[in-house]
Structures are given as C-alpha cells and as structure tokens.
Amino acid sequence: NGTGAYGVNNDRLNFVLQSYASLAGNQFTQFSVGGATAAAHAVRLDQFQSGSNGNGAWTKMPGGGQWCRQNLTLAANATTTWTFPAGFTAPPAVFITAINGAFQCWLNGIGANNCGIFNNGTALNVNLLAVW
C-alpha cells in the first residue's frame, strides 16, 4: 500500500536512492552509483518505460531491451494477427503458450510491428510474449 517501513512509493524510493547515489544535478540528470566509474554508467529510473493499450502491455529497458505481452483468442482454423502494443526495431522472438485446449498453432510471419499466428484447431486462448 506504499506506507510503513516496507512500503514502496516515490518518497521511499527517493530516500533509498539518495542514500546510495550521489546526484550530479537534479532528478533529470545522470547520477553516480558506487562501483560505476562515471555518471554515464548509471541507469536512471526514467529510462525504464512501460505502458499498455488494446494490443497488450509493453516494457522498454535501458540499452534497447523490450518485451510485449498479451492474452488473445485465436480463431479456429485461421490466421490471427497480433499487433504489438509497442513496435520493435527488428522482428522479436515470439513465444506462445496455450491457456486452454489443444495447442495446434504456429507462427507464420514475424515483423517489427506484428506477427501472424495460424491456429489449425478449434478457437484457443493463448498467452503471447514478444522479446527483443
């Protein structure tokens, strides 16, 4: 709930960061962390981004790593296109797991913005994860 000694909220996070990092300006500039040899080696919290939309949820990390996820119903005996909630710079690895039913599907095309999944059986609920 963000309160008490073990709660995580912005005030607590800022307190912890100030205890271990020496700021080199303000909350929008890079800071030095013990073990780093320069301020540029530190990662700012605002470099981690995330969000969601009708196509699923996404997370982007410093250095270019990204993942997208979605729960989706695949139509029976048809191709379903999943448009990623955030585009990638190149085609990602895509993983599919079935929530219910017999898994008879395969990827039939992956791009930087979407992928096609062919389901060779009855309608199927799946979890999708795209990782770069």
N, CA, C and O atoms as a GROMACS GRO file, in nm:
protein
  528
    1ASN      N    1   0.081  -0.121   0.000
    1ASN     CA    2   0.000   0.000   0.000
    1ASN      C    3   0.085   0.127   0.000
    1ASN      O    4   0.031   0.238   0.000
    2GLY      N    5   0.218   0.112   0.000
    2GLY     CA    6   0.307   0.228  -0.007
    2GLY      C    7   0.327   0.300   0.124
    2GLY      O    8   0.384   0.409   0.126
    3THR      N    9   0.282   0.242   0.234
    3THR     CA   10   0.301   0.306   0.363
    3THR      C   11   0.380   0.214   0.454
    3THR      O   12   0.397   0.096   0.426
    4GLY      N   13   0.429   0.270   0.563
    4GLY     CA   14   0.501   0.189   0.660
    4GLY      C   15   0.646   0.168   0.620
    4GLY      O   16   0.691   0.218   0.517
    5ALA      N   17   0.717   0.095   0.702
    5ALA     CA   18   0.860   0.076   0.683
    5ALA      C   19   0.893  -0.001   0.558
    5ALA      O   20   1.002   0.016   0.502
    6TYR      N   21   0.804  -0.086   0.511
    6TYR     CA   22   0.834  -0.171   0.396
    6TYR      C   23   0.760  -0.129   0.270
    6TYR      O   24   0.774  -0.194   0.167
    7GLY      N   25   0.682  -0.024   0.276
    7GLY     CA   26   0.607   0.022   0.159
    7GLY      C   27   0.700   0.080   0.054
    7GLY      O   28   0.803   0.139   0.087
    8VAL      N   29   0.664   0.062  -0.072
    8VAL     CA   30   0.742   0.119  -0.181
    8VAL      C   31   0.657   0.227  -0.246
    8VAL      O   32   0.552   0.199  -0.304
    9ASN      N   33   0.703   0.350  -0.235
    9ASN     CA   34   0.638   0.461  -0.303
    9ASN      C   35   0.749   0.557  -0.346
    9ASN      O   36   0.867   0.532  -0.318
   10ASN      N   37   0.713   0.664  -0.411
   10ASN     CA   38   0.816   0.755  -0.463
   10ASN      C   39   0.902   0.814  -0.353
   10ASN      O   40   1.023   0.826  -0.369
   11ASP      N   41   0.841   0.852  -0.241
   11ASP     CA   42   0.920   0.911  -0.132
   11ASP      C   43   1.021   0.811  -0.079
   11ASP      O   44   1.137   0.846  -0.058
   12ARG      N   45   0.980   0.688  -0.058
   12ARG     CA   46   1.070   0.586  -0.006
   12ARG      C   47   1.181   0.555  -0.106
   12ARG      O   48   1.298   0.543  -0.069
   13LEU      N   49   1.143   0.544  -0.235
   13LEU     CA   50   1.241   0.516  -0.339
   13LEU      C   51   1.345   0.628  -0.349
   13LEU      O   52   1.464   0.601  -0.360
   14ASN      N   53   1.299   0.752  -0.344
   14ASN     CA   54   1.392   0.865  -0.348
   14ASN      C   55   1.485   0.864  -0.228
   14ASN      O   56   1.605   0.891  -0.242
   15PHE      N   57   1.433   0.832  -0.109
   15PHE     CA   58   1.516   0.824   0.010
   15PHE      C   59   1.626   0.720  -0.007
   15PHE      O   60   1.742   0.746   0.024
   16VAL      N   61   1.589   0.601  -0.058
   16VAL     CA   62   1.687   0.494  -0.076
   16VAL      C   63   1.791   0.534  -0.180
   16VAL      O   64   1.910   0.513  -0.159
   17LEU      N   65   1.747   0.591  -0.291
   17LEU     CA   66   1.841   0.633  -0.395
   17LEU      C   67   1.937   0.739  -0.344
   17LEU      O   68   2.056   0.734  -0.375
   18GLN      N   69   1.888   0.834  -0.266
   18GLN     CA   70   1.975   0.938  -0.214
   18GLN      C   71   2.074   0.882  -0.112
   18GLN      O   72   2.181   0.939  -0.091
   19SER      N   73   2.038   0.770  -0.050
   19SER     CA   74   2.128   0.708   0.046
   19SER      C   75   2.246   0.640  -0.024
   19SER      O   76   2.353   0.628   0.036
   20TYR      N   77   2.229   0.597  -0.147
   20TYR     CA   78   2.331   0.519  -0.216
   20TYR      C   79   2.389   0.584  -0.340
   20TYR      O   80   2.488   0.534  -0.394
   21ALA      N   81   2.333   0.693  -0.386
   21ALA     CA   82   2.382   0.757  -0.508
   21ALA      C   83   2.408   0.904  -0.482
   21ALA      O   84   2.332   0.971  -0.412
   22SER      N   85   2.516   0.954  -0.539
   22SER     CA   86   2.542   1.097  -0.528
   22SER      C   87   2.489   1.163  -0.654
   22SER      O   88   2.533   1.132  -0.764
   23LEU      N   89   2.394   1.253  -0.637
   23LEU     CA   90   2.332   1.318  -0.752
   23LEU      C   91   2.429   1.413  -0.819
   23LEU      O   92   2.508   1.478  -0.751
   24ALA      N   93   2.424   1.420  -0.952
   24ALA     CA   94   2.510   1.509  -1.028
   24ALA      C   95   2.426   1.618  -1.093
   24ALA      O   96   2.450   1.653  -1.208
   25GLY      N   97   2.330   1.673  -1.023
   25GLY     CA   98   2.243   1.776  -1.078
   25GLY      C   99   2.107   1.768  -1.011
   25GLY      O  100   2.093   1.805  -0.894
   26ASN      N  101   2.007   1.720  -1.083
   26ASN     CA  102   1.874   1.703  -1.025
   26ASN      C  103   1.817   1.569  -1.069
   26ASN      O  104   1.889   1.485  -1.122
   27GLN      N  105   1.686   1.548  -1.047
   27GLN     CA  106   1.627   1.418  -1.075
   27GLN      C  107   1.624   1.383  -1.225
   27GLN      O  108   1.592   1.270  -1.260
   28PHE      N  109   1.656   1.478  -1.312
   28PHE     CA  110   1.653   1.452  -1.456
   28PHE      C  111   1.792   1.430  -1.515
   28PHE      O  112   1.805   1.408  -1.635
   29THR      N  113   1.896   1.434  -1.433
   29THR     CA  114   2.031   1.415  -1.483
   29THR      C  115   2.086   1.282  -1.435
   29THR      O  116   2.033   1.222  -1.341
   30GLN      N  117   2.193   1.237  -1.497
   30GLN     CA  118   2.255   1.111  -1.459
   30GLN      C  119   2.319   1.122  -1.322
   30GLN      O  120   2.358   1.231  -1.280
   31PHE      N  121   2.330   1.011  -1.253
   31PHE     CA  122   2.392   1.012  -1.122
   31PHE      C  123   2.495   0.901  -1.112
   31PHE      O  124   2.490   0.803  -1.187
   32SER      N  125   2.589   0.916  -1.020
   32SER     CA  126   2.694   0.818  -0.999
   32SER      C  127   2.650   0.717  -0.894
   32SER      O  128   2.586   0.753  -0.795
   33VAL      N  129   2.683   0.593  -0.917
   33VAL     CA  130   2.649   0.486  -0.825
   33VAL      C  131   2.778   0.417  -0.785
   33VAL      O  132   2.868   0.399  -0.868
   34GLY      N  133   2.788   0.377  -0.657
   34GLY     CA  134   2.908   0.306  -0.612
   34GLY      C  135   2.941   0.190  -0.704
   34GLY      O  136   2.853   0.110  -0.736
   35GLY      N  137   3.065   0.180  -0.748
   35GLY     CA  138   3.106   0.074  -0.839
   35GLY      C  139   3.112   0.120  -0.984
   35GLY      O  140   3.185   0.062  -1.064
   36ALA      N  141   3.036   0.223  -1.018
   36ALA     CA  142   3.042   0.277  -1.154
   36ALA      C  143   3.163   0.369  -1.162
   36ALA      O  144   3.201   0.432  -1.064
   37THR      N  145   3.223   0.377  -1.278
   37THR     CA  146   3.342   0.462  -1.293
   37THR      C  147   3.308   0.600  -1.346
   37THR      O  148   3.394   0.689  -1.345
   38ALA      N  149   3.183   0.620  -1.392
   38ALA     CA  150   3.142   0.751  -1.440
   38ALA      C  151   2.990   0.761  -1.430
   38ALA      O  152   2.920   0.659  -1.427
   39ALA      N  153   2.941   0.884  -1.424
   39ALA     CA  154   2.797   0.904  -1.414
   39ALA      C  155   2.723   0.842  -1.532
   39ALA      O  156   2.609   0.798  -1.517
   40ALA      N  157   2.787   0.837  -1.649
   40ALA     CA  158   2.721   0.781  -1.767
   40ALA      C  159   2.696   0.630  -1.754
   40ALA      O  160   2.618   0.575  -1.832
   41HIS      N  161   2.759   0.564  -1.658
   41HIS     CA  162   2.738   0.421  -1.638
   41HIS      C  163   2.612   0.391  -1.558
   41HIS      O  164   2.564   0.277  -1.557
   42ALA      N  165   2.557   0.491  -1.493
   42ALA     CA  166   2.438   0.472  -1.410
   42ALA      C  167   2.314   0.469  -1.498
   42ALA      O  168   2.311   0.527  -1.607
   43VAL      N  169   2.213   0.403  -1.449
   43VAL     CA  170   2.084   0.397  -1.518
   43VAL      C  171   1.984   0.477  -1.436
   43VAL      O  172   1.967   0.453  -1.317
   44ARG      N  173   1.918   0.571  -1.501
   44ARG     CA  174   1.815   0.650  -1.435
   44ARG      C  175   1.684   0.572  -1.438
   44ARG      O  176   1.658   0.497  -1.532
   45LEU      N  177   1.602   0.591  -1.337
   45LEU     CA  178   1.473   0.522  -1.333
   45LEU      C  179   1.383   0.560  -1.449
   45LEU      O  180   1.303   0.478  -1.494
   46ASP      N  181   1.396   0.685  -1.499
   46ASP     CA  182   1.309   0.724  -1.610
   46ASP      C  183   1.350   0.660  -1.743
   46ASP      O  184   1.283   0.679  -1.844
   47GLN      N  185   1.460   0.583  -1.743
   47GLN     CA  186   1.498   0.510  -1.864
   47GLN      C  187   1.419   0.380  -1.878
   47GLN      O  188   1.419   0.320  -1.985
   48PHE      N  189   1.351   0.337  -1.772
   48PHE     CA  190   1.261   0.222  -1.779
   48PHE      C  191   1.123   0.276  -1.814
   48PHE      O  192   1.072   0.364  -1.746
   49GLN      N  193   1.064   0.223  -1.921
   49GLN     CA  194   0.934   0.270  -1.966
   49GLN      C  195   0.839   0.152  -1.977
   49GLN      O  196   0.881   0.040  -2.007
   50SER      N  197   0.711   0.177  -1.954
   50SER     CA  198   0.612   0.072  -1.971
   50SER      C  199   0.476   0.135  -1.998
   50SER      O  200   0.454   0.253  -1.972
   51GLY      N  201   0.388   0.055  -2.051
   51GLY     CA  202   0.254   0.103  -2.079
   51GLY      C  203   0.167  -0.011  -2.130
   51GLY      O  204   0.211  -0.126  -2.137
   52SER      N  205   0.046   0.022  -2.166
   52SER     CA  206  -0.046  -0.077  -2.222
   52SER      C  207  -0.146  -0.008  -2.311
   52SER      O  208  -0.169   0.113  -2.300
   53ASN      N  209  -0.204  -0.085  -2.400
   53ASN     CA  210  -0.311  -0.037  -2.487
   53ASN      C  211  -0.395  -0.158  -2.527
   53ASN      O  212  -0.381  -0.265  -2.467
   54GLY      N  213  -0.481  -0.145  -2.623
   54GLY     CA  214  -0.569  -0.254  -2.663
   54GLY      C  215  -0.497  -0.374  -2.720
   54GLY      O  216  -0.559  -0.480  -2.735
   55ASN      N  217  -0.369  -0.361  -2.753
   55ASN     CA  218  -0.292  -0.472  -2.809
   55ASN      C  219  -0.207  -0.544  -2.705
   55ASN      O  220  -0.138  -0.640  -2.738
   56GLY      N  221  -0.212  -0.501  -2.578
   56GLY     CA  222  -0.136  -0.566  -2.473
   56GLY      C  223  -0.055  -0.468  -2.391
   56GLY      O  224  -0.081  -0.347  -2.393
   57ALA      N  225   0.044  -0.520  -2.320
   57ALA     CA  226   0.130  -0.439  -2.235
   57ALA      C  227   0.273  -0.447  -2.287
   57ALA      O  228   0.310  -0.544  -2.352
   58TRP      N  229   0.353  -0.344  -2.258
   58TRP     CA  230   0.491  -0.341  -2.305
   58TRP      C  231   0.583  -0.282  -2.199
   58TRP      O  232   0.539  -0.205  -2.114
   59THR      N  233   0.709  -0.320  -2.206
   59THR     CA  234   0.813  -0.267  -2.119
   59THR      C  235   0.938  -0.246  -2.203
   59THR      O  236   0.980  -0.336  -2.275
   60LYS      N  237   0.998  -0.128  -2.192
   60LYS     CA  238   1.126  -0.098  -2.258
   60LYS      C  239   1.229  -0.070  -2.151
   60LYS      O  240   1.201   0.000  -2.054
   61MET      N  241   1.350  -0.125  -2.170
   61MET     CA  242   1.457  -0.110  -2.072
   61MET      C  243   1.575  -0.034  -2.131
   61MET      O  244   1.588  -0.026  -2.253
   62PRO      N  245   1.660   0.023  -2.046
   62PRO     CA  246   1.779   0.090  -2.096
   62PRO      C  247   1.863  -0.008  -2.178
   62PRO      O  248   1.872  -0.126  -2.144
   63GLY      N  249   1.923   0.038  -2.283
   63GLY     CA  250   2.004  -0.048  -2.367
   63GLY      C  251   1.927  -0.111  -2.482
   63GLY      O  252   1.987  -0.178  -2.566
   64GLY      N  253   1.796  -0.091  -2.488
   64GLY     CA  254   1.720  -0.138  -2.602
   64GLY      C  255   1.636  -0.263  -2.580
   64GLY      O  256   1.556  -0.298  -2.667
   65GLY      N  257   1.651  -0.331  -2.467
   65GLY     CA  258   1.568  -0.449  -2.441
   65GLY      C  259   1.421  -0.411  -2.432
   65GLY      O  260   1.387  -0.304  -2.383
   66GLN      N  261   1.334  -0.499  -2.478
   66GLN     CA  262   1.192  -0.471  -2.476
   66GLN      C  263   1.115  -0.602  -2.476
   66GLN      O  264   1.159  -0.702  -2.534
   67TRP      N  265   0.998  -0.601  -2.411
   67TRP     CA  266   0.907  -0.713  -2.426
   67TRP      C  267   0.764  -0.662  -2.432
   67TRP      O  268   0.732  -0.557  -2.377
   68CYS      N  269   0.680  -0.740  -2.500
   68CYS     CA  270   0.538  -0.714  -2.511
   68CYS      C  271   0.464  -0.842  -2.474
   68CYS      O  272   0.513  -0.952  -2.498
   69ARG      N  273   0.346  -0.827  -2.415
   69ARG     CA  274   0.268  -0.946  -2.380
   69ARG      C  275   0.121  -0.920  -2.402
   69ARG      O  276   0.075  -0.805  -2.402
   70GLN      N  277   0.047  -1.028  -2.421
   70GLN     CA  278  -0.096  -1.018  -2.448
   70GLN      C  279  -0.162  -1.154  -2.428
   70GLN      O  280  -0.101  -1.257  -2.456
   71ASN      N  281  -0.284  -1.156  -2.381
   71ASN     CA  282  -0.369  -1.274  -2.383
   71ASN      C  283  -0.463  -1.255  -2.501
   71ASN      O  284  -0.521  -1.148  -2.518
   72LEU      N  285  -0.478  -1.357  -2.583
   72LEU     CA  286  -0.551  -1.342  -2.708
   72LEU      C  287  -0.627  -1.470  -2.739
   72LEU      O  288  -0.582  -1.579  -2.704
   73THR      N  289  -0.740  -1.458  -2.805
   73THR     CA  290  -0.813  -1.574  -2.854
   73THR      C  291  -0.782  -1.590  -3.002
   73THR      O  292  -0.806  -1.499  -3.081
   74LEU      N  293  -0.729  -1.707  -3.039
   74LEU     CA  294  -0.700  -1.736  -3.180
   74LEU      C  295  -0.824  -1.798  -3.242
   74LEU      O  296  -0.883  -1.891  -3.187
   75ALA      N  297  -0.862  -1.747  -3.357
   75ALA     CA  298  -0.978  -1.801  -3.428
   75ALA      C  299  -0.949  -1.944  -3.474
   75ALA      O  300  -0.833  -1.981  -3.495
   76ALA      N  301  -1.053  -2.025  -3.490
   76ALA     CA  302  -1.039  -2.163  -3.534
   76ALA      C  303  -0.998  -2.168  -3.680
   76ALA      O  304  -1.052  -2.094  -3.762
   77ASN      N  305  -0.901  -2.254  -3.712
   77ASN     CA  306  -0.857  -2.278  -3.850
   77ASN      C  307  -0.833  -2.149  -3.928
   77ASN      O  308  -0.879  -2.135  -4.041
   78ALA      N  309  -0.763  -2.057  -3.869
   78ALA     CA  310  -0.741  -1.927  -3.932
   78ALA      C  311  -0.613  -1.863  -3.878
   78ALA      O  312  -0.558  -1.907  -3.777
   79THR      N  313  -0.569  -1.759  -3.947
   79THR     CA  314  -0.455  -1.680  -3.900
   79THR      C  315  -0.507  -1.559  -3.823
   79THR      O  316  -0.597  -1.488  -3.869
   80THR      N  317  -0.451  -1.537  -3.707
   80THR     CA  318  -0.480  -1.419  -3.626
   80THR      C  319  -0.355  -1.334  -3.623
   80THR      O  320  -0.245  -1.386  -3.602
   81THR      N  321  -0.369  -1.204  -3.644
   81THR     CA  322  -0.254  -1.113  -3.639
   81THR      C  323  -0.253  -1.041  -3.505
   81THR      O  324  -0.352  -0.981  -3.463
   82TRP      N  325  -0.138  -1.049  -3.437
   82TRP     CA  326  -0.119  -0.972  -3.313
   82TRP      C  327  -0.032  -0.853  -3.348
   82TRP      O  328   0.084  -0.868  -3.384
   83THR      N  329  -0.089  -0.734  -3.335
   83THR     CA  330  -0.013  -0.610  -3.350
   83THR      C  331   0.047  -0.579  -3.213
   83THR      O  332  -0.026  -0.565  -3.115
   84PHE      N  333   0.178  -0.568  -3.206
   84PHE     CA  334   0.244  -0.546  -3.079
   84PHE      C  335   0.200  -0.413  -3.019
   84PHE      O  336   0.177  -0.317  -3.093
   85PRO      N  337   0.186  -0.405  -2.887
   85PRO     CA  338   0.145  -0.279  -2.824
   85PRO      C  339   0.250  -0.168  -2.838
   85PRO      O  340   0.217  -0.050  -2.825
   86ALA      N  341   0.374  -0.205  -2.864
   86ALA     CA  342   0.482  -0.109  -2.895
   86ALA      C  343   0.571  -0.177  -2.999
   86ALA      O  344   0.610  -0.293  -2.980
   87GLY      N  345   0.603  -0.108  -3.106
   87GLY     CA  346   0.685  -0.166  -3.211
   87GLY      C  347   0.828  -0.191  -3.167
   87GLY      O  348   0.879  -0.125  -3.077
   88PHE      N  349   0.892  -0.287  -3.231
   88PHE     CA  350   1.033  -0.320  -3.206
   88PHE      C  351   1.118  -0.259  -3.318
   88PHE      O  352   1.064  -0.214  -3.419
   89THR      N  353   1.250  -0.258  -3.299
   89THR     CA  354   1.339  -0.208  -3.404
   89THR      C  355   1.366  -0.315  -3.509
   89THR      O  356   1.411  -0.283  -3.618
   90ALA      N  357   1.338  -0.441  -3.477
   90ALA     CA  358   1.355  -0.554  -3.567
   90ALA      C  359   1.260  -0.664  -3.518
   90ALA      O  360   1.209  -0.655  -3.406
   91PRO      N  361   1.236  -0.768  -3.599
   91PRO     CA  362   1.146  -0.874  -3.552
   91PRO      C  363   1.196  -0.938  -3.422
   91PRO      O  364   1.312  -0.977  -3.413
   92PRO      N  365   1.108  -0.950  -3.322
   92PRO     CA  366   1.147  -1.009  -3.194
   92PRO      C  367   1.127  -1.160  -3.194
   92PRO      O  368   1.074  -1.216  -3.290
   93ALA      N  369   1.170  -1.226  -3.088
   93ALA     CA  370   1.134  -1.365  -3.064
   93ALA      C  371   0.993  -1.365  -3.005
   93ALA      O  372   0.963  -1.285  -2.917
   94VAL      N  373   0.908  -1.454  -3.052
   94VAL     CA  374   0.769  -1.461  -3.005
   94VAL      C  375   0.744  -1.598  -2.946
   94VAL      O  376   0.778  -1.700  -3.007
   95PHE      N  377   0.684  -1.602  -2.827
   95PHE     CA  378   0.654  -1.726  -2.757
   95PHE      C  379   0.504  -1.736  -2.733
   95PHE      O  380   0.439  -1.636  -2.700
   96ILE      N  381   0.449  -1.855  -2.751
   96ILE     CA  382   0.306  -1.877  -2.736
   96ILE      C  383   0.284  -1.992  -2.638
   96ILE      O  384   0.348  -2.096  -2.650
   97THR      N  385   0.195  -1.974  -2.543
   97THR     CA  386   0.153  -2.083  -2.456
   97THR      C  387   0.001  -2.087  -2.454
   97THR      O  388  -0.064  -1.982  -2.452
   98ALA      N  389  -0.055  -2.206  -2.455
   98ALA     CA  390  -0.200  -2.222  -2.455
   98ALA      C  391  -0.254  -2.209  -2.314
   98ALA      O  392  -0.195  -2.259  -2.218
   99ILE      N  393  -0.368  -2.141  -2.302
   99ILE     CA  394  -0.436  -2.130  -2.173
   99ILE      C  395  -0.533  -2.248  -2.158
   99ILE      O  396  -0.545  -2.305  -2.050
  100ASN      N  397  -0.599  -2.282  -2.266
  100ASN     CA  398  -0.692  -2.396  -2.264
  100ASN      C  399  -0.697  -2.459  -2.404
  100ASN      O  400  -0.667  -2.391  -2.502
  101GLY      N  401  -0.733  -2.584  -2.412
  101GLY     CA  402  -0.749  -2.650  -2.542
  101GLY      C  403  -0.621  -2.709  -2.596
  101GLY      O  404  -0.514  -2.694  -2.537
  102ALA      N  405  -0.635  -2.776  -2.710
  102ALA     CA  406  -0.522  -2.842  -2.776
  102ALA      C  407  -0.442  -2.738  -2.855
  102ALA      O  408  -0.497  -2.661  -2.933
  103PHE      N  409  -0.311  -2.738  -2.834
  103PHE     CA  410  -0.222  -2.642  -2.898
  103PHE      C  411  -0.184  -2.695  -3.036
  103PHE      O  412  -0.105  -2.789  -3.048
  104GLN      N  413  -0.241  -2.636  -3.141
  104GLN     CA  414  -0.212  -2.674  -3.279
  104GLN      C  415  -0.188  -2.548  -3.362
  104GLN      O  416  -0.253  -2.526  -3.463
  105CYS      N  417  -0.095  -2.467  -3.318
  105CYS     CA  418  -0.072  -2.342  -3.390
  105CYS      C  419   0.076  -2.317  -3.411
  105CYS      O  420   0.160  -2.378  -3.345
  106TRP      N  421   0.107  -2.228  -3.503
  106TRP     CA  422   0.244  -2.191  -3.533
  106TRP      C  423   0.248  -2.048  -3.585
  106TRP      O  424   0.148  -1.995  -3.633
  107LEU      N  425   0.366  -1.988  -3.575
  107LEU     CA  426   0.386  -1.853  -3.627
  107LEU      C  427   0.403  -1.861  -3.778
  107LEU      O  428   0.477  -1.947  -3.827
  108ASN      N  429   0.337  -1.774  -3.850
  108ASN     CA  430   0.354  -1.773  -3.996
  108ASN      C  431   0.396  -1.636  -4.046
  108ASN      O  432   0.354  -1.592  -4.153
  109GLY      N  433   0.478  -1.569  -3.968
  109GLY     CA  434   0.532  -1.440  -4.007
  109GLY      C  435   0.550  -1.350  -3.887
  109GLY      O  436   0.457  -1.330  -3.809
  110ILE      N  437   0.672  -1.296  -3.871
  110ILE     CA  438   0.700  -1.204  -3.761
  110ILE      C  439   0.767  -1.081  -3.819
  110ILE      O  440   0.866  -1.092  -3.891
  111GLY      N  441   0.714  -0.965  -3.788
  111GLY     CA  442   0.774  -0.838  -3.828
  111GLY      C  443   0.806  -0.755  -3.706
  111GLY      O  444   0.788  -0.800  -3.593
  112ALA      N  445   0.852  -0.635  -3.728
  112ALA     CA  446   0.886  -0.546  -3.617
  112ALA      C  447   0.762  -0.492  -3.546
  112ALA      O  448   0.770  -0.447  -3.431
  113ASN      N  449   0.645  -0.496  -3.613
  113ASN     CA  450   0.523  -0.439  -3.556
  113ASN      C  451   0.413  -0.539  -3.528
  113ASN      O  452   0.318  -0.507  -3.456
  114ASN      N  453   0.422  -0.661  -3.582
  114ASN     CA  454   0.317  -0.760  -3.559
  114ASN      C  455   0.365  -0.899  -3.595
  114ASN      O  456   0.474  -0.918  -3.650
  115CYS      N  457   0.281  -0.998  -3.564
  115CYS     CA  458   0.310  -1.135  -3.604
  115CYS      C  459   0.178  -1.204  -3.638
  115CYS      O  460   0.072  -1.168  -3.587
  116GLY      N  461   0.188  -1.303  -3.723
  116GLY     CA  462   0.072  -1.384  -3.759
  116GLY      C  463   0.083  -1.521  -3.694
  116GLY      O  464   0.190  -1.581  -3.691
  117ILE      N  465  -0.029  -1.570  -3.641
  117ILE     CA  466  -0.032  -1.700  -3.574
  117ILE      C  467  -0.142  -1.782  -3.639
  117ILE      O  468  -0.259  -1.743  -3.636
  118PHE      N  469  -0.106  -1.896  -3.697
  118PHE     CA  470  -0.206  -1.984  -3.758
  118PHE      C  471  -0.248  -2.088  -3.656
  118PHE      O  472  -0.164  -2.156  -3.597
  119ASN      N  473  -0.379  -2.100  -3.635
  119ASN     CA  474  -0.435  -2.198  -3.543
  119ASN      C  475  -0.501  -2.306  -3.628
  119ASN      O  476  -0.598  -2.278  -3.699
  120ASN      N  477  -0.452  -2.426  -3.620
  120ASN     CA  478  -0.502  -2.538  -3.702
  120ASN      C  479  -0.608  -2.620  -3.628
  120ASN      O  480  -0.637  -2.733  -3.667
  121GLY      N  481  -0.666  -2.564  -3.524
  121GLY     CA  482  -0.767  -2.637  -3.447
  121GLY      C  483  -0.883  -2.546  -3.412
  121GLY      O  484  -0.911  -2.448  -3.481
  122THR      N  485  -0.951  -2.582  -3.303
  122THR     CA  486  -1.063  -2.500  -3.255
  122THR      C  487  -1.009  -2.371  -3.194
  122THR      O  488  -0.889  -2.357  -3.170
  123ALA      N  489  -1.100  -2.277  -3.169
  123ALA     CA  490  -1.060  -2.149  -3.108
  123ALA      C  491  -0.981  -2.177  -2.980
  123ALA      O  492  -1.015  -2.268  -2.904
  124LEU      N  493  -0.876  -2.099  -2.958
  124LEU     CA  494  -0.783  -2.126  -2.850
  124LEU      C  495  -0.741  -1.995  -2.782
  124LEU      O  496  -0.707  -1.898  -2.849
  125ASN      N  497  -0.744  -1.994  -2.650
  125ASN     CA  498  -0.692  -1.880  -2.574
  125ASN      C  499  -0.544  -1.902  -2.549
  125ASN      O  500  -0.504  -2.011  -2.508
  126VAL      N  501  -0.463  -1.799  -2.575
  126VAL     CA  502  -0.318  -1.812  -2.560
  126VAL      C  503  -0.260  -1.692  -2.486
  126VAL      O  504  -0.319  -1.585  -2.482
  127ASN      N  505  -0.142  -1.713  -2.428
  127ASN     CA  506  -0.057  -1.605  -2.377
  127ASN      C  507   0.051  -1.584  -2.480
  127ASN      O  508   0.109  -1.680  -2.530
  128LEU      N  509   0.079  -1.459  -2.513
  128LEU     CA  510   0.181  -1.425  -2.610
  128LEU      C  511   0.288  -1.338  -2.544
  128LEU      O  512   0.257  -1.250  -2.464
  129LEU      N  513   0.414  -1.364  -2.579
  129LEU     CA  514   0.525  -1.285  -2.528
  129LEU      C  515   0.622  -1.262  -2.644
  129LEU      O  516   0.669  -1.357  -2.706
  130ALA      N  517   0.652  -1.136  -2.671
  130ALA     CA  518   0.750  -1.100  -2.773
  130ALA      C  519   0.865  -1.032  -2.700
  130ALA      O  520   0.844  -0.942  -2.619
  131VAL      N  521   0.989  -1.076  -2.730
  131VAL     CA  522   1.107  -1.029  -2.658
  131VAL      C  523   1.215  -0.987  -2.757
  131VAL      O  524   1.242  -1.058  -2.855
  132TRP      N  525   1.278  -0.871  -2.731
  132TRP     CA  526   1.392  -0.826  -2.810
  132TRP      C  527   1.506  -0.792  -2.718
  132TRP      O  528   1.613  -0.752  -2.763
   0.00000   0.00000   0.00000
